[in-house]
Amino acid sequence: MRRPASKAGNPDHLAAWVWEARTRVGPCGGGNGLRSGGDDDAWTSVDGGCAVWQPIQRGAAFGGCPRSDAPHRPEETLKVLLIGVDLAWGEKKHDGVCFLEWNGKRGSVLGFGYPQGDRELMRLVGERSRKYRTVFMTVDAPIVCPNRTGTRPVDRLTHRMFHRQHAACHPANTSRCPRPTRVARLLARKGFSIGWEVGKAKKTAAEVYPHPAMVRMFGLPRIIKYKKGSVVERRGEFGRLQGLMRKLMKRSFPNVQITQDTRSLLREKWSKPVEDRTDALFCALIGMWHWMHRGKRSEVIGDRKTGFILLPEEGATRS
């Protein structure tokens, strides 16, 4: 998992693009005259504020989450394979991978993987997804990153939204970290598109960032700081994360069958492999949350061109 930015300074004033599956003004607006022109490309920023597109008359833009009154389609009940990936930023380290399945009513944890490098990761994903028409992958890495230097608009937006919780992103660019976009290209060869669509028989990959997602799903004032510090400190914070995840599974995912391996993982002492698999499980749960609620309790910040992050809605802890 990416570490959050260590300090939350005052970010540049940014006209940020926020898409929401629900019809309401986003968290960075607050009803200060924001408006939409009604066309898919009509994004409006008022006084340098946050541009919000509200899907009132039609389904979501860019093939996004369908309206609640959209007609039922047979493919909506297909089994979906949900893959969570805690992507290492280099090929020498291992990737944490978790596989879940959801059939529309019930789900299950299928297992975990710990591949090293692009080739092993692609082979594992290919083998596990071969029998599924619908696959939704959530990756903790900037898989859309067109800038070679500097930072993405969505990274700056996380500073505006989550600096108080210490959950903002570090700057992402392809000079600093080329692997995520390379993995995205390899996924495209396997038929994956980049997006957040729900209810379609297709393979989709979306970027997630667990720290702000944990803040929302656990209802925390600050992030769980298990990425830095001494081994003793990291073990203590990691144990706290494991306890919160056990409660989350019972509260928000009661219809998901948990294997003994998963129970053991959520009680095992901290080590890097255990941490990576746990991060992958949380990434997969973000995807399951998005899929279970058909996108209506999710929020996407950023855009497809410069980078976006899929998050559970604010107040997800009240599920």
C-alpha positions in Angstrom: 0.0 0.0 0.0 1.1 3.5 -0.7 2.0 5.5 2.4 0.1 8.7 2.9 1.8 12.1 2.6 3.6 12.7 5.8 2.5 16.4 6.1 -0.7 18.0 5.2 0.3 21.4 4.0 -1.9 24.0 2.3 -2.4 22.5 -1.2 -2.8 24.7 -4.3 -6.3 26.0 -5.0 -7.6 23.4 -7.4 -10.6 23.2 -9.6 -11.2 19.5 -9.0 -13.4 17.2 -10.9 -15.7 15.0 -8.7 -18.1 12.4 -10.0 -20.7 10.9 -7.6 -23.0 8.0 -8.1 -25.5 9.7 -5.9 -27.3 12.9 -6.7 -25.9 15.4 -4.3 -23.2 18.0 -4.1 -19.7 16.6 -3.4 -17.7 17.0 -0.2 -15.5 19.8 -1.5 -18.4 22.0 -2.7 -21.0 22.7 -0.1 -23.7 24.2 -2.2 -21.9 27.5 -3.2 -23.4 27.9 -6.6 -22.1 24.7 -8.2 -24.0 23.8 -11.3 -24.0 21.4 -14.3 -25.0 22.3 -17.8 -26.7 18.9 -18.3 -24.3 17.5 -21.0 -21.9 14.7 -20.3 -19.0 17.1 -20.9 -20.5 20.2 -19.2 -18.4 20.5 -16.0 -18.6 23.8 -14.3 -16.4 25.3 -11.6 -17.7 28.3 -9.8 -15.3 30.7 -8.1 -12.5 28.1 -8.4 -14.5 25.6 -6.5 -15.3 22.0 -7.1 -17.0 21.0 -10.3 -19.7 18.4 -9.7 -21.7 16.5 -12.3 -25.1 15.4 -11.0 -26.8 12.5 -12.9 -30.4 13.8 -12.5 -31.9 13.3 -15.9 -29.8 10.4 -17.2 -27.5 7.5 -16.2 -24.0 8.3 -15.1 -21.5 9.8 -17.5 -18.8 7.7 -19.2 -20.8 4.5 -18.6 -20.8 4.9 -14.9 -23.1 3.5 -12.3 -26.6 3.1 -13.5 -29.6 5.1 -12.1 -31.6 3.4 -9.4 -34.6 3.2 -11.7 -32.6 1.6 -14.6 -34.3 -1.5 -16.0 -33.0 -4.8 -14.7 -30.8 -6.7 -17.1 -29.9 -10.4 -16.9 -26.1 -9.7 -16.8 -26.6 -7.8 -13.5 -27.0 -11.1 -11.7 -23.8 -12.7 -13.1 -21.1 -13.8 -10.7 -18.4 -11.2 -10.4 -14.8 -11.9 -9.5 -13.4 -9.1 -7.3 -9.6 -8.8 -7.2 -7.8 -6.6 -4.7 -4.2 -5.8 -5.5 -1.7 -4.1 -3.2 0.8 -3.4 -6.0 4.5 -3.1 -5.2 6.1 -0.1 -6.9 9.0 -2.2 -8.1 9.5 -5.7 -9.5 11.8 -6.9 -6.7 9.0 -6.8 -4.1 5.9 -9.0 -3.9 2.3 -7.9 -4.7 -0.5 -8.8 -2.3 -3.5 -10.2 -4.1 -6.9 -11.2 -2.8 -9.8 -12.9 -4.7 -13.4 -12.6 -3.7 -16.6 -13.7 -5.5 -20.1 -12.1 -5.3 -23.2 -13.6 -6.9 -25.6 -10.8 -6.2 -26.7 -12.1 -2.8 -23.8 -13.8 -1.2 -20.0 -13.7 -1.5 -16.9 -15.6 -0.4 -13.2 -15.1 0.0 -11.6 -17.4 -2.6 -8.0 -17.0 -1.6 -4.8 -15.0 -1.7 -1.7 -14.7 -3.9 1.8 -13.2 -3.4 3.4 -12.9 -6.9 6.6 -11.1 -7.6 6.9 -9.0 -10.8 4.7 -8.3 -13.7 4.9 -11.8 -15.3 3.8 -13.6 -12.1 1.0 -11.1 -11.4 -0.4 -11.4 -14.9 -0.3 -15.1 -14.9 -2.1 -15.3 -11.5 -4.8 -12.8 -12.7 -5.2 -14.7 -15.9 -5.6 -18.1 -14.3 -8.1 -16.9 -11.7 -10.2 -14.8 -14.0 -10.4 -17.1 -16.9 -13.8 -18.6 -16.0 -15.5 -15.3 -15.2 -17.2 -13.0 -17.7 -17.3 -10.1 -15.1 -14.1 -9.1 -13.2 -13.7 -6.0 -11.1 -10.2 -5.2 -9.9 -9.2 -2.6 -7.4 -5.6 -1.6 -7.4 -3.7 0.4 -4.8 -1.5 2.2 -7.3 -1.8 5.1 -9.8 -2.7 3.1 -12.8 -3.8 6.3 -14.7 -0.9 8.7 -14.6 -0.2 10.7 -17.7 2.3 13.1 -16.1 6.0 12.3 -16.2 6.8 14.7 -13.3 5.0 16.6 -10.7 1.7 15.4 -9.3 -1.8 14.5 -10.5 -4.9 16.7 -9.9 -6.5 13.8 -7.9 -3.5 13.6 -5.6 -3.8 17.3 -4.8 -7.5 16.8 -4.3 -6.8 14.2 -1.6 -4.9 16.9 0.3 -8.0 19.1 0.2 -10.3 16.3 1.3 -8.3 14.3 3.8 -5.4 16.4 5.1 -6.9 16.5 8.5 -7.0 12.8 8.7 -3.4 12.5 7.4 -4.7 10.4 4.5 -3.5 12.5 1.5 -1.5 10.9 -1.3 2.1 11.4 -2.1 2.7 12.9 -5.6 2.4 10.3 -8.4 4.3 10.5 -11.7 5.7 8.0 -14.1 9.3 9.2 -13.5 9.0 8.3 -9.9 7.0 5.2 -10.3 6.6 3.7 -13.9 5.3 0.3 -12.9 1.6 1.0 -12.3 0.9 2.4 -15.8 2.9 -0.5 -17.2 0.7 -3.0 -15.3 -2.3 -1.1 -16.7 -1.1 -1.7 -20.2 -0.6 -5.4 -19.5 -4.1 -5.6 -18.1 -5.5 -4.0 -21.2 -3.9 -6.8 -23.2 -6.0 -9.2 -21.1 -9.2 -7.3 -21.9 -9.4 -5.0 -18.9 -10.6 -1.4 -19.3 -10.0 1.4 -16.7 -13.1 2.7 -15.0 -15.7 2.1 -12.3 -18.7 0.6 -14.2 -21.0 -1.7 -12.3 -23.4 -4.3 -13.7 -21.7 -5.1 -17.0 -20.2 -8.4 -18.2 -16.7 -7.0 -18.6 -13.3 -6.7 -17.0 -12.6 -3.4 -15.3 -9.8 -2.1 -13.1 -10.0 0.9 -10.8 -7.5 2.7 -8.6 -8.2 2.8 -4.9 -6.4 4.3 -2.0 -7.0 2.4 1.3 -6.0 5.1 3.8 -9.0 7.5 3.1 -11.2 4.5 2.5 -10.3 3.2 6.0 -11.0 6.6 7.5 -14.5 6.5 6.0 -15.3 2.8 6.5 -14.0 2.7 10.1 -15.2 6.2 11.0 -11.7 7.3 12.1 -10.5 10.8 12.9 -7.0 9.9 11.7 -5.4 7.1 9.7 -4.1 3.9 11.2 -0.3 4.4 11.2 1.0 0.9 10.6 3.3 1.9 7.7 5.9 3.8 9.7 7.7 3.6 13.0 9.4 0.9 14.9 8.5 -2.8 14.6 6.7 -2.6 18.0 4.7 0.5 16.9 3.8 -1.0 13.5 2.7 -4.3 15.1 0.5 -2.4 17.6 -1.2 -0.3 14.9 -1.5 -3.3 12.6 -3.3 -5.3 15.3 -5.7 -2.4 15.6 -6.3 -2.6 11.8 -7.0 -6.3 12.1 -9.5 -5.8 14.8 -11.3 -3.1 12.8 -11.4 -5.3 9.8 -12.9 -8.2 11.7 -15.7 -5.9 12.9 -16.1 -4.5 9.4 -16.6 -8.0 7.9 -19.4 -8.7 10.4 -21.1 -5.3 10.1 -20.8 -4.4 6.4 -20.2 -7.8 4.7 -22.4 -10.3 6.7 -23.2 -12.3 3.6 -19.5 -12.9 2.7 -18.2 -16.3 3.7 -14.8 -16.1 5.4 -12.3 -18.9 5.1 -10.1 -20.1 7.9 -7.1 -18.6 6.0 -8.8 -15.2 6.2 -9.6 -15.6 9.9 -5.9 -16.5 10.5 -4.7 -13.6 8.4 -6.7 -11.1 10.5 -5.1 -12.4 13.7 -1.6 -13.2 12.6 1.3 -11.0 13.9 2.6 -8.4 11.7 5.1 -9.2 9.0 5.4 -7.7 5.5 3.7 -10.6 3.7 0.8 -10.5 6.2 0.5 -6.8 5.8 0.5 -7.0 2.0 -2.2 -9.7 1.9 -4.3 -7.7 4.4 -4.0 -4.6 2.3 -5.1 -6.7 -0.7 -8.1 -7.9 1.2 -9.1 -4.4 2.1 -8.7 -3.3 -1.6 -11.0 -6.2 -2.6 -13.6 -5.1 0.0 -13.6 -1.6 -1.5 -14.5 -3.3 -4.8 -17.1 -5.5 -3.2 -18.7 -2.5 -1.4 -18.9 -0.7 -4.7 -20.4 -3.8 -6.4 -22.8 -4.8 -3.6 -24.4 -1.3 -3.6 -24.2 -0.9 -7.4 -22.1 2.2 -7.1 -24.8 4.2 -5.2 -22.7 4.3 -2.0 -19.4 5.1 -3.7 -17.6 8.2 -4.8 -15.1 8.7 -7.6 -12.7 11.7 -7.3 -10.7 12.8 -10.3 -11.2 11.7 -13.9 -10.3 9.1 -16.4 -7.8 11.2 -18.3 -5.6 12.5 -15.4 -6.3 9.9 -12.8 -9.1 8.9 -10.4 -9.7 7.2 -7.1 -12.7 5.1 -6.1 -13.8 5.6 -2.5 -16.7 4.4 -0.3 -19.1 7.2 0.4 -18.7 9.5 3.3 -20.6 8.0 6.2 -20.0 4.4 5.0 -19.5 3.4 8.6 -23.3 3.8 9.1 -24.0 0.7 6.9 
